[in-house]
Amino acid sequence: MGPQTDASWAQTDLVMRLFKWIAVIWPALVFWPVLGAAVSQQPADIESLLASAQQAQARGDFVAAAGFYRMAVTVQPDLAELHANLGLMDYQTGNHEEAIASFEQALRLNPHLFVPQFFLGLENLRLRRLQEAIVCLKQAVLIKPGDVQVQLALGKAYAALGETRLAIASFSQVAHLDSGNGEAWFHLGVAYLEQVEADARLILERHKDSVFFHALVADSYVGQREFTRAAEAYKTAIVSEALPAGVHASYGFVLLNQHDLQGAEREFNAEFKLNPGSLLARLGIAKLRVEQGLVAEAVRLITEIWEADEGFLRVNASLLSAGPPQANMVALRRAVQERIAAGETDEELLSVLIDNDADGGENAASPARAVTVDRSKLRRGNPMIDGRAAYANGHYGACSVLLGARLQVLQEKDLRVLAACSYFSGKYETAFAVGQKLALRAPTEAEGMYWETKSGQRLAAEALAHASAIDSNSPRLHILLGDVYRERWQYKEAEQEYRRALTLLPGDAGALLGLTLTLIADSELNEAQKLTEEALTTNPDDPEMNSVMGEILCDRQDFSGSEPYLKKALHNKPERLSHVHALLGRVYAETGHTQEAITELTSGIADDMDGNVHYQLGRLYLKIGDKESAKQALEVSERMKRERFARSVRVIAQEEPDSSLIKFK
């Protein structure tokens, strides 16, 4: 049960948490001081009605309280606060139409009241009247700019409307106001990922021949550990004369993973020619020396990098441990320890090398530690000139501080420098802001989306890691995070989140389904089959687990064994209906039932994410002599394969109608 099937739970949880919030700030919401002053000169029956309403509220009888307020507004119809309180009571009892009418009347009488603006915004958000919701919530923010719940609701409204950058701004504000708000961090992470997806679509549509597109495609393949494809994409990218910083060096790391040491050194040197102070290329040479067994030379280079920019090494140290023989890494750490003992190296350098593992780099999910820039390295002349000089010498953090202070007035060439130095030093918010600024200009749109995508991926990883740590006891959050990581093909992270959910909520159907699908995708078929068999022992008619067993047996080429499970799944209507049709189509194709295969694959087209279903259809159409249908299906397949990049960064389905209402606990 993923996010799309948790709608009722999400909405109920939203209301319950709002109730708790209302209870905490109730005196401020119901305007008792205002009401008391307003009705002090009114007949006693008004005071009696208000007293009765207050007593009903105190005992949680909101229906009775609404009744008293309803009588009160007939006596005093021109008092905005009375209408606001009546709206609150109706809101809490689920009388939404009456609540909306009361809030609207309150705002007609007094548009500066916080409560009706906020709750009318929530009502409009619930009804998907997104523009109206944003108008109300923006007014509520103006009245109470520091209110976390209002900013959170505004972010959700922007996200639902597709205004992702504005959603990011709102969620970021919540995270800064309340750093312990796991919900805010989750939605912030999702918003960053949605912006990454939006950028990917635009780059594919408008700039698919650009170096920025090919570099991002290569990065995407690196994140999926598909180094052969990554190398091909980098080869296409590096023919450009306008390479963004770091592309040659990134290609070098891919070649190291392919054990092409000579090619890797060539690419690192190519990076030095373009960027003489490149710490990424220097780190690549250090990794190369580790692979060559030249540990002393590697330690010297790593120490130089650490002294130039601690922030850079903190966020990129994992690149060192991805690939070299373990014995060489042990020797590297021992050599660093010796330098520390001799007083030649900062002791913290060793912890940085030990703490980073091979799952980091572009795919890291752990937030980078904040690093304080050594102010003594900041010159006091022209900040733009000195910023460029800092970048040229590998002092990326200093460069980011110097140029970042003048972000709004920087020219194009300095924006490029600021984007690179901020990204490489782990100052991803600044890099994202620079990318956003560049993306709004037609000549630099592709370059801006390039930096926005790269930094957005990192910021998303950090935000989601924060959410997981903050709401560590929320099984629903772990399931949602698992879904996020699985959609991005980050299977190890997804497996970890689903297992956390199952530890907190043993046997949960959503967590179990997500875990088995992740294991299948990660080719862990034995473990997936074991879990599925256990689930089917408990509930043999479960449509999801039957579909999973059918998929496992398909992957094992046991098509006759797969068929009954898939048919049982279809009979019981699984959520992944189109996927089961596609699997059954594959079974029929492999067992010689061509026409049945075409029928099932056609029903499973909605599940086609990479062109494979259309490809199977094309081959089957050729088999029966329908050349025109075959041509159409194969053309679609090729187009979908070309668009794989955009889908490879897709994280949260935009069709999720209730994602704006997701809550945890």
For each residue, the residues with C-beta under 8 A, 3 or more apart:
1: 5 6 479 508 509 510 513
2: 5 6 479 480 483 510 513 514
3: 6 10 480 483 652 656 658 659 662
4: 7 575 653 656 658
5: 1 2 510 575
6: 1 2 3 9 10 476 510 658 662
7: 4 10 11 657 658 661
8: 11 12
9: 6 12 13 476
10: 3 6 7 13 14 658 661 662 663
11: 7 8 14 15 126 658 661
12: 8 9 15 16
13: 9 10 16 17 663 664 665
14: 10 11 17 18 661 663
15: 11 12 18 19
16: 12 13 19 20
17: 13 14 20 21 663 665
18: 14 15 21 22 122 149
19: 15 16 22 23 92
20: 16 17 23 24
21: 17 18 24 25 149
22: 18 19 25 26 29 88 92
23: 19 20 26
24: 20 21
25: 21 22 28 29
26: 22 23 29 30 57
27: 30 32
28: 25
29: 22 25 26 88 115
30: 26 27 35 57 81 84 85 88
31: 34 35 81 84 85 113 115
32: 27 35 36 54
33: 36 37
34: 31 37 38 81
35: 30 31 32 38 39 50 79 81 82 85
36: 32 33 39 40
37: 33 34 40
38: 34 35 42 76 79 81
39: 35 36 42 46 47 50 76 79
40: 36 37
41:
42: 38 39 46 47 75 76
43: 46 75
44: 47 48
45: 48 49 75
46: 39 42 43 49 50 72 75 76
47: 39 42 44 50 51
48: 44 45 51 52
49: 45 46 52 53 68 69 71 72 75
50: 35 39 46 47 53 54 68 72
51: 47 48 54 55
52: 48 49 55 56 64 68
53: 49 50 56 57 65 68 69 72 85 89
54: 32 50 51 57 58 65
55: 51 52 58 59
56: 52 53 59 61 62 64 65 68
57: 26 30 53 54 60 61 62 65 89
58: 54 55
59: 55 56
60: 57
61: 56 57 64 65
62: 56 57 65 66 89 92 93
63: 66 67 89 93
64: 52 56 61 67 68
65: 53 54 56 57 61 62 68 69 89
66: 62 63 69 70 86 89 90 93 95
67: 63 64 70 71
68: 49 50 52 53 56 64 65 71 72
69: 49 53 65 66 72 73 82 85 86 89
70: 66 67 73 74 86
71: 49 67 68 74 75
72: 46 49 50 53 68 69 75 76 82 86
73: 69 70 76 77 79 82 83 86 102
74: 70 71 77
75: 42 43 45 46 49 71 72
76: 38 39 42 46 72 73 79 82
77: 73 74
78: 109
79: 35 38 39 73 76 82 83 109
80: 83 84 105 106 107 109 110 113 116
81: 30 31 34 35 38 84 85 106 110 113
82: 35 69 72 73 76 79 85 86
83: 73 79 80 86 87 102 103 105 106 109 116
84: 30 31 80 81 87 88 102 103 106 113 115 116
85: 30 31 35 53 69 81 82 88 89
86: 66 69 70 72 73 82 83 89 90 98 102
87: 83 84 90 91 98 99 100 101 102 103 106 115 116 119 120
88: 22 29 30 84 85 91 92 99 115 119
89: 53 57 62 63 65 66 69 85 86 92 93
90: 66 86 87 93 95 96 98 99 102
91: 87 88 95 96 99 119 122 123
92: 19 22 62 88 89
93: 62 63 66 89 90
94:
95: 66 90 91 98 99
96: 90 91 99 100 123 126
97: 100 101
98: 86 87 90 95 101 102
99: 87 88 90 91 95 96 102 103 119 123
100: 87 96 97 103 104 120 123
101: 87 97 98 104 105
102: 73 83 84 86 87 90 98 99 105 106 116
103: 83 84 87 99 100 106 107 115 116 119 120 123
104: 100 101 107 108 116 120
105: 80 83 101 102 108 109
106: 80 81 83 84 87 102 103 109 110 113 115 116
107: 80 103 104 110 111 113 116 117 120
108: 104 105 111
109: 78 79 80 83 105 106
110: 80 81 106 107 113
111: 107 108 117 139
112: 143
113: 31 80 81 84 106 107 110 116 117 143
114: 117 118 140 143 144 147
115: 29 31 84 87 88 103 106 118 119
116: 80 83 84 87 102 103 104 106 107 113 119 120
117: 107 111 113 114 120 121 136 137 139 140 143
118: 114 115 121 122 136 137 140 147 149 150 153
119: 87 88 91 99 103 115 116 122 123
120: 87 100 103 104 107 116 117 123 124 136
121: 117 118 124 125 133 134 135 136 137 140 150 153 154 157
122: 18 91 118 119 125 126 133 153
123: 91 96 99 100 103 119 120 126 127
124: 120 121 127 129 130 132 133 136
125: 121 122 128 129 130 133 137 153 156 157 160 660
126: 11 96 122 123 661
127: 123 124
128: 125 160 657
129: 124 125 132 133
130: 124 125 133 134 157 160 161
131: 134 135 161
132: 124 129 135 136
133: 121 122 124 125 129 130 136 137 153 157
134: 121 130 131 137 138 154 157 158 161
135: 121 131 132 138 139
136: 117 118 120 121 124 132 133 139 140
137: 117 118 121 125 133 134 140 141 150 153 154 157
138: 134 135 141 142 154
139: 111 117 135 136 142 143
140: 114 117 118 121 136 137 143 144 147 150 154
141: 137 138 144 145 147 150 151 154
142: 138 139 145
143: 112 113 114 117 139 140
144: 114 140 141 147 150
145: 141 142
146: 177
147: 114 118 140 141 144 150 151
148: 151 152 174 177 178 181 184
149: 18 21 118 152 153
150: 118 121 137 140 141 144 147 153 154
151: 141 147 148 154 155 170 171 173 174 177
152: 148 149 155 156 170 171 174 181 183 184 187
153: 118 121 122 125 133 137 149 150 156 157
154: 121 134 137 138 140 141 150 151 157 158 170
155: 151 152 158 159 167 168 169 170 171 174 184 187 188 191
156: 125 152 153 159 160 167 187 660 661
157: 121 125 130 133 134 137 153 154 160 161 660
158: 134 154 155 161 163 164 166 167 170
159: 155 156 162 163 164 167 187 190 191 194 659 660
160: 125 128 130 156 157 659 660
161: 130 131 134 157 158
162: 159 198 654
163: 158 159 166 167
164: 158 159 167 168 191 194 195 198
165: 168 169 195 436
166: 158 163 169 170
167: 155 156 158 159 163 164 170 171 187 191 194
168: 155 164 165 171 172 188 191 192 195
169: 155 165 166 172 173
170: 151 152 154 155 158 166 167 173 174
171: 151 152 155 167 168 174 175 184 187 188 191
172: 168 169 175 176 188 429
173: 151 169 170 176 177
174: 148 151 152 155 170 171 177 178 181 184 188
175: 171 172 178 179 181 184 185 188 463 466
176: 172 173 179
177: 146 148 151 173 174
178: 148 174 175 181 184
179: 175 176
180: 470
181: 148 152 174 175 178 184 185 470
182: 185 186 466 467 470 471 474 477 664
183: 152 186 187 467 471 662 663 664
184: 148 152 155 171 174 175 178 181 187 188
185: 175 181 182 188 189 463 464 466 467 470
186: 182 183 189 190 463 464 467 471 477 480 481 662 664
187: 152 155 156 159 167 171 183 184 190 191 662
188: 155 168 171 172 174 175 184 185 191 192 459 463
189: 185 186 192 193 459 460 461 462 463 464 466 467 484
190: 159 186 187 193 194 460 464 484 651 652 659
191: 155 159 164 167 168 171 187 188 194 195
192: 168 188 189 195 196 432 456 457 459 460 463
193: 189 190 196 197 456 457 460 484 488 649 651 652
194: 159 164 167 190 191 197 198 651 652 654
195: 164 165 168 191 192 198 199 452 456
196: 192 193 199 200 452 453 456 457 460 649 651
197: 193 194 200 201 646 649 650 651
198: 162 164 194 195 201 202
199: 195 196 202 203 439 449 452 453 456
200: 196 197 203 204 216 453 645 646 648 649 650
201: 197 198 204 205 646
202: 198 199 205 206 207 445 449
203: 199 200 206 207 208 210 212 213 216 446 449 450 453
204: 200 201 207 208 213 643 645 646
205: 201 202 208
206: 202 203 445 446
207: 202 203 204 210 212 213 445 446 449
208: 203 204 205 213
209: 213
210: 203 207 213 214 240 446
211: 214 215 237 240 242 243 244 247
212: 203 207 215 216 244 446 447 449 450
213: 203 204 207 208 209 210 216 217 446 645
214: 210 211 217 218 233 234 236 237
215: 211 212 218 219 233 234 237 243 244 247 250 450
216: 200 203 212 213 219 220 450 453 454 645
217: 213 214 220 221 233 645
218: 214 215 221 222 230 231 233 234 237 247 250 251 254
219: 215 216 222 223 230 250 362 454
220: 216 217 223 224 645 648 649
221: 217 218 224 226 227 229 230 233
222: 218 219 225 226 227 230 250 253 254 361 362 363
223: 219 220 362 363 488 489 490
224: 220 221 489 648
225: 222
226: 221 222 229 230
227: 221 222 230 231 254 257 258
228: 231 232 258
229: 221 226 232 233
230: 218 219 221 222 226 227 233 234 254
231: 218 227 228 234 235 251 254 255 258
232: 228 229 235 236
233: 214 215 217 218 221 229 230 236 237
234: 214 215 218 230 231 237 238 247 250 251 254
235: 231 232 238 239 251
236: 214 232 233 239
237: 211 214 215 218 233 234 240 243 247 251
238: 234 235 243 247 248 251 267 270
239: 235 236
240: 210 211 237 243
241:
242: 211
243: 211 215 237 238 240 247 248 274
244: 211 212 215 247 416 420 447 450 451
245: 274 275 278 280 420 424
246: 249 250 271 275 278 280 420 424
247: 211 215 218 234 237 238 243 244 250 251 271
248: 238 243 251 252 267 268 270 271 274 281
249: 246 252 253 267 268 271 278 280 281 283 284
250: 215 218 219 222 234 246 247 253 254 280
251: 218 231 234 235 237 238 247 248 254 255 267
252: 248 249 255 256 263 264 265 266 267 268 271 281 284 288
253: 222 249 250 256 257 264 284 287 319 322 361
254: 218 222 227 230 231 234 250 251 257 258
255: 231 251 252 258 260 261 263 264 267
256: 252 253 259 260 261 264 284 287 288 291 323
257: 227 253 254 322 323
258: 227 228 231 254 255
259: 256
260: 255 256 263 264
261: 255 256 264 265 288 291 292
262: 265 266
263: 252 255 260 266 267
264: 252 253 255 256 260 261 267 268 284 288
265: 252 261 262 268 269 285 288
266: 252 262 263 269 270
267: 238 248 249 251 252 255 263 264 270 271 284
268: 248 249 252 264 265 271 272 281 284 285 288
269: 265 266 272 273 281
270: 238 248 266 267 273 274
271: 246 247 248 249 252 267 268 274 275 278 280 281 284
272: 268 269 275 276 278 281
273: 269 270 276
274: 243 245 248 270 271 278
275: 245 246 271 272 278 281 392
276: 272 273 392
277: 391 392 393 394
278: 245 246 249 271 272 274 275 281 282 394
279: 282 283 305 308 309 312 313 316 394 396 424
280: 245 246 249 250 271 283 284 312 316 424
281: 248 249 252 268 269 271 272 275 278 284 285
282: 278 279 285 286 301 304 305 394
283: 249 279 280 286 287 301 302 305 313 316 319 320
284: 249 252 253 256 264 267 268 271 280 281 287 288 319
285: 265 268 281 282 288 289 301
286: 282 283 289 290 297 298 301 302 305 320
287: 253 256 283 284 290 291 298 319 320 323 324
288: 252 256 261 264 265 268 284 285 291 292
289: 285 286 292 294 295 297 298 301
290: 286 287 293 294 295 298 320 324 328 329 332
291: 256 261 287 288 323 324 325 328
292: 261 288 289
293: 290 328 331
294: 289 290 297 298
295: 289 290 298 299 328 331 332 335
296: 299 300 335
297: 286 289 294 300 301
298: 286 287 289 290 294 295 301 302 332 335
299: 295 296 302 303 332 335 336 339
300: 296 297 303 304
301: 282 283 285 286 289 297 298 304 305
302: 283 286 298 299 305 306 313 320 332 336 349 353
303: 299 300 306 307 339 344 345 349
304: 282 300 301 307 308
305: 279 282 283 286 301 302 308 309 312 313 394
306: 302 303 309 310 313 345 346 349 352
307: 303 304
308: 279 304 305 312 393 394 395
309: 279 305 306 312 313 394 395 396 397 398 424 425
310: 306 313 314 371 397
311: 314 315 368 371 396 397 425 426 427
312: 279 280 305 308 309 315 316 394 396 397 424 425 426
313: 279 283 302 305 306 309 310 316 317 349 352
314: 310 311 317 352 368 369 371 426
315: 311 312 364 368 425 426 458
316: 279 280 283 312 313 319 360 361 424
317: 313 314 320 321 352 353 355 356 360
318: 321 322 356 357 358 359 360 361 364
319: 253 283 284 287 316 322 360 361
320: 283 286 287 290 302 317 324 329 332 353 356
321: 317 318 324 329 353 356 357 358
322: 253 257 318 319 358 360 361
323: 256 257 287 291 358
324: 287 290 291 320 321 328 329
325: 291 328 329
326: 329 330
327: 330 331
328: 290 291 293 295 324 325 331 332
329: 290 320 321 324 325 326 332 333
330: 326 327 333 334
331: 293 295 327 328 334 335
332: 290 295 298 299 302 320 328 329 335 336 353
333: 329 330 336 337 350 353 354
334: 330 331 337 338
335: 295 296 298 299 331 332 338 339
336: 299 302 332 333 339 340 345 349 350 353
337: 333 334 340 341 350
338: 334 335 341 342
339: 299 303 335 336 342 344 345
340: 336 337 343 344 345 346 347 349 350
341: 337 338
342: 338 339
343: 340
344: 303 339 340
345: 303 306 336 339 340 349
346: 306 340 349
347: 340 350 351
348: 351 352
349: 302 303 306 313 336 340 345 346 352 353
350: 333 336 337 340 347 353 354
351: 347 348 354 355
352: 306 313 314 317 348 349 355 356
353: 302 317 320 321 332 333 336 349 350 356
354: 333 350 351
355: 317 351 352
356: 317 318 320 321 352 353 360
357: 318 321 360
358: 318 321 322 323
359: 318 363 364 365 492
360: 316 317 318 319 322 356 357 363 364 366
361: 222 253 316 318 319 322 364
362: 219 222 223 454 457
363: 222 223 359 360 461 490
364: 315 318 359 360 361 458 461
365: 359 461 464 465 485 490 493
366: 360 461 462 465
367: 461 462 465 466
368: 311 314 315 426 428 458 462
369: 314
370:
371: 310 311 314 397 425 426
372:
373: 377 378 397 398 400 401
374: 377 378 398
375: 378
376:
377: 373 374 390 395 398
378: 373 374 375 386 390 398 401 402
379: 386 389 390
380:
381: 385 386
382: 385 386
383: 386 387 402 403 405 406
384: 387 388 402 403 406 410 414
385: 381 382 388 389
386: 378 379 381 382 383 389 390 402
387: 383 384 390 391 398 399 402 403 414 417 418 421
388: 384 385 391 392 399 414 417
389: 379 385 386 392 393
390: 377 378 379 386 387 393 395 396 398 399 402 421
391: 277 387 388 394 395 396 399 417 420 421
392: 275 276 277 388 389
393: 277 308 389 390
394: 277 278 279 282 305 308 309 312 391
395: 308 309 377 390 391 398 399
396: 279 309 311 312 390 391 399 400 420 421 422 424 425
397: 309 310 311 312 371 373 400 401 421 425 427
398: 309 373 374 377 378 387 390 395 401 402
399: 387 388 390 391 395 396 402 403 417 418 421 422 425
400: 373 396 397 403 404 418 421 422 425 427 430
401: 373 378 397 398 404 405
402: 378 383 384 386 387 390 398 399 405
403: 383 384 387 399 400 406 407 410 414 417 418 421
404: 400 401 407 418 422 427 430
405: 383 401 402
406: 383 384 403 409 410 414
407: 403 404 410 415 418 430 433 434 437
408:
409: 406
410: 384 403 406 407 414 415 418
411: 414 415
412: 415 416 438 441 443 444
413: 416 417
414: 384 387 388 403 406 410 411 417 418
415: 407 410 411 412 418 419 434 437 438 444
416: 244 412 413 419 420 438 447
417: 387 388 391 399 403 413 414 420 421
418: 387 399 400 403 404 407 410 414 415 421 422 430 431 434
419: 415 416 422 423 431 434 435 438 451
420: 244 245 246 391 396 416 417 423 424 451
421: 387 390 391 396 397 399 400 403 417 418 424 425
422: 396 399 400 404 418 419 425 427 428 430 431 434 455
423: 419 420 427 428 431 451 454 455 458
424: 245 246 279 280 309 312 316 396 420 421
425: 309 311 312 315 371 396 397 399 400 421 422
426: 311 312 314 315 368 371 458
427: 311 397 400 404 422 423 430 431
428: 368 422 423 431 432 455 458 459 462
429: 172 432 433 455 459
430: 400 404 407 418 422 427 433 434
431: 418 419 422 423 427 428 434 435 451 454 455
432: 192 428 429 435 436 451 452 455 456 459
433: 407 429 430 436 437
434: 407 415 418 419 422 430 431 437 438 448 451
435: 419 431 432 438 439 448 449 450 451 452 453 454 455 456
436: 165 432 433 439 440 448 452
437: 407 415 433 434 440 441 448
438: 412 415 416 419 434 435 441 444 445 447 448 451 452
439: 199 435 436 444 445 448 449 452
440: 436 437 445 448
441: 412 437 438 444 445 448
442: 445
443: 412
444: 412 415 438 439 441 447 448
445: 202 206 207 438 439 440 441 442 448 449
446: 203 206 207 210 212 213 449 450
447: 212 244 416 438 444 450 451
448: 434 435 436 437 438 439 440 441 444 445 451 452
449: 199 202 203 207 212 435 439 445 446 452 453
450: 203 212 215 216 244 435 446 447 453 454
451: 244 419 420 423 431 432 434 435 438 447 448 454 455
452: 195 196 199 432 435 436 438 439 448 449 455 456
453: 196 199 200 203 216 435 449 450 456 457 649
454: 216 219 362 423 431 435 450 451 457 458
455: 422 423 428 429 431 432 435 451 452 458 459
456: 192 193 195 196 199 432 435 452 453 459 460
457: 192 193 196 362 453 454 460 461 649
458: 315 364 368 423 426 428 454 455 461 462
459: 188 189 192 428 429 432 455 456 462 463
460: 189 190 192 193 196 456 457 463 464 651
461: 189 363 364 365 366 367 457 458 464 465
462: 189 366 367 368 428 458 459 465 466
463: 175 185 186 188 189 192 459 460 466 467
464: 185 186 189 190 365 460 461 467 468 481 484
465: 365 366 367 461 462 468 469
466: 175 182 185 189 367 462 463 469 470
467: 182 183 185 186 189 463 464 470 471 477 481
468: 464 465 471 472 477 478 481 497 500
469: 465 466 472
470: 180 181 182 185 466 467
471: 182 183 186 467 468 474 477 664 665
472: 468 469 500
473: 504 665
474: 182 471 477 478 504 664 665
475: 478 479 500 501 502 504 505 508 511
476: 6 9 479 480 501 664 665
477: 182 186 467 468 471 474 480 481 664
478: 468 474 475 481 482 497 498 500 501 504 511
479: 1 2 475 476 482 483 497 498 501 508 510 511 514
480: 2 3 186 476 477 483 484 662
481: 186 464 467 468 477 478 484 485 493 494 497
482: 478 479 485 486 494 495 497 498 501 511 514 515 518
483: 2 3 479 480 486 487 494 514
484: 189 190 193 464 480 481 487 488 494 651 652
485: 365 481 482 488 490 491 493 494 497
486: 482 483 489 490 491 494 514 517 518 521
487: 483 484 650 651 652 653
488: 193 223 484 485 648 649 650 651
489: 223 224 486 521 648
490: 223 363 365 485 486 493 494
491: 485 486 494 495 518 519 521 522
492: 359 495 496 522
493: 365 481 485 490 496 497
494: 481 482 483 484 485 486 490 491 497 498 514 518
495: 482 491 492 498 499 515 518 519 522
496: 492 493 499 500
497: 468 478 479 481 482 485 493 494 500 501
498: 478 479 482 494 495 501 502 511 512 514 515 518
499: 495 496 502 503 515
500: 468 472 475 478 496 497 503 504
501: 475 476 478 479 482 497 498 504 505 508 510 511
502: 475 498 499 505 506 507 508 511 512 515
503: 499 500 506
504: 473 474 475 478 500 501
505: 475 501 502 508 511
506: 502 503
507: 502 512
508: 1 475 479 501 502 505 511 512
509: 1 512 513 542 544
510: 1 2 5 6 479 501 513 514
511: 475 478 479 482 498 501 502 505 508 514 515
512: 498 502 507 508 509 515 516 531 535 545
513: 1 2 509 510 516 517 544 545 548
514: 2 479 482 483 486 494 498 510 511 517 518
515: 482 495 498 499 502 511 512 518 519 531
516: 512 513 519 520 528 531 532 545 548
517: 486 513 514 520 521 548
518: 482 486 491 494 495 498 514 515 521 522
519: 491 495 515 516 522 524 525 527 528 531
520: 516 517 523 524 525 528 548 551 552 555
521: 486 489 491 517 518
522: 491 492 495 518 519
523: 520
524: 519 520 527 528
525: 519 520 528 529 552 555 556
526: 529 530
527: 519 524 530 531
528: 516 519 520 524 525 531 532 548 552
529: 525 526 532 533 549 552
530: 526 527 533 534
531: 512 515 516 519 527 528 534 535
532: 516 528 529 535 536 545 548 549 552
533: 529 530 536 537 549
534: 530 531 537 538
535: 512 531 532 538 539 542 545
536: 532 533 539 540 542 545 546 549
537: 533 534 540
538: 534 535
539: 535 536 542 545
540: 536 537
541: 546 568 572
542: 509 535 536 539 545 546 572
543: 546 547 568 569 570 571 572 573 574 575
544: 509 513 547 548 569 574 575 576
545: 512 513 516 532 535 536 539 542 548 549
546: 536 541 542 543 549 550 565 566 568 569 572 574
547: 543 544 550 551 565 566 569 574 576 579 580 583
548: 513 516 517 520 528 532 544 545 551 552
549: 529 532 533 536 545 546 552 553 562 565
550: 546 547 553 554 562 563 565 566 569 580 583 584 587
551: 520 547 548 554 555 562 579 583
552: 520 525 528 529 532 548 549 555 556
553: 549 550 556 558 559 561 562 565
554: 550 551 557 558 559 562 583 586 587
555: 520 525 551 552
556: 525 552 553
557: 554 590
558: 553 554 561 562
559: 553 554 562 563 586 587 590 591
560: 563 591
561: 553 558 564 565
562: 549 550 551 553 554 558 559 565 566 583 587
563: 550 559 560 566 567 584 587 591
564: 561 567 568
565: 546 547 549 550 553 561 562 568 569
566: 546 547 550 562 563 569 570 580 583 584 587
567: 563 564 570 571 584
568: 541 543 546 564 565 571 572
569: 543 544 546 547 550 565 566 572 574 580
570: 543 566 567 573 574 577 580 581 584
571: 543 567 568
572: 541 542 543 546 568 569
573: 543 570 577
574: 543 544 546 547 569 570 577 580
575: 4 5 543 544
576: 544 547 579 580 607
577: 570 573 574 580 581
578: 581 582 603 604 605 606 607
579: 547 551 576 582 583 604 607
580: 547 550 566 569 570 574 576 577 583 584 604
581: 570 577 578 584 585 600 601 603 604 607
582: 578 579 585 586 600 601 603 604 605 607 608 613
583: 547 550 551 554 562 566 579 580 586 587 604
584: 550 563 566 567 570 580 581 587 588 600 604
585: 581 582 588 589 596 597 598 599 600 601 602 603 604 613 616
586: 554 559 582 583 589 590 597 601 616
587: 550 554 559 562 563 566 583 584 590 591 597
588: 584 585 591 593 594 596 597 600
589: 585 586 593 594 597 601 616 620
590: 557 559 586 587
591: 559 560 563 587 588
592:
593: 588 589 596 597
594: 588 589 597 598 620 623 624
595: 598 599 624
596: 585 588 593 599 600
597: 585 586 587 588 589 593 594 600 601 616 620
598: 585 594 595 601 602 617 620 621 624
599: 585 595 596 602 603
600: 581 582 584 585 588 596 597 603 604
601: 581 582 585 586 589 597 598 604 605 613 616 617 620
602: 585 598 599 605 617
603: 578 581 582 585 599 600
604: 578 579 580 581 582 583 584 585 600 601 607 608 613
605: 578 582 601 602 608 613 614 617
606: 578
607: 576 578 579 581 582 604 613
608: 582 604 605 611 612 613 614 640
609: 640 647
610: 640 641 644 647
611: 608 614 615 636 637 638 639 640 641 644
612: 608 615 616 637
613: 582 585 601 604 605 607 608 616 617
614: 605 608 611 617 618 633 634 636 637 640
615: 611 612 618 619 633 634 637
616: 585 586 589 597 601 612 613 619 620
617: 598 601 602 605 613 614 620 621 629 630 633
618: 614 615 621 622 629 630 631 633 634 637
619: 615 616 622 623 630
620: 589 594 597 598 601 616 617 623 624
621: 598 617 618 624 626 627 629 630 633
622: 618 619 625 626 627 630
623: 594 619 620
624: 594 595 598 620 621
625: 622
626: 621 622 629 630
627: 621 622 630 631
628: 631 632
629: 617 618 621 626 632 633
630: 617 618 619 621 622 626 627 633 634
631: 618 627 628 634 635
632: 628 629 635 636
633: 614 615 617 618 621 629 630 636 637
634: 614 615 618 630 631 637 638
635: 631 632 638 639
636: 611 614 632 633 639 640
637: 611 612 614 615 618 633 634 640 641
638: 611 634 635 641 642
639: 611 635 636 642 643
640: 608 609 610 611 614 636 637 643 644
641: 610 611 637 638 644
642: 638 639
643: 204 639 640 646 647
644: 610 611 640 641 647 648
645: 200 204 213 216 217 220 648 649
646: 197 200 201 204 643 649 650
647: 609 610 643 644 650
648: 200 220 224 488 489 644 645
649: 193 196 197 200 220 453 457 488 645 646
650: 197 200 487 488 646 647 653
651: 190 193 194 196 197 460 484 487 488
652: 3 190 193 194 484 487 656 659
653: 4 487 650 656
654: 162 194
655:
656: 3 4 652 653 659
657: 7 128
658: 3 4 6 7 10 11 661 662
659: 3 159 160 190 652 656 662
660: 125 156 157 159 160
661: 7 10 11 14 126 156 658
662: 3 6 10 183 186 187 480 658 659
663: 10 13 14 17 183
664: 13 182 183 186 471 474 476 477
665: 13 17 471 473 474 476
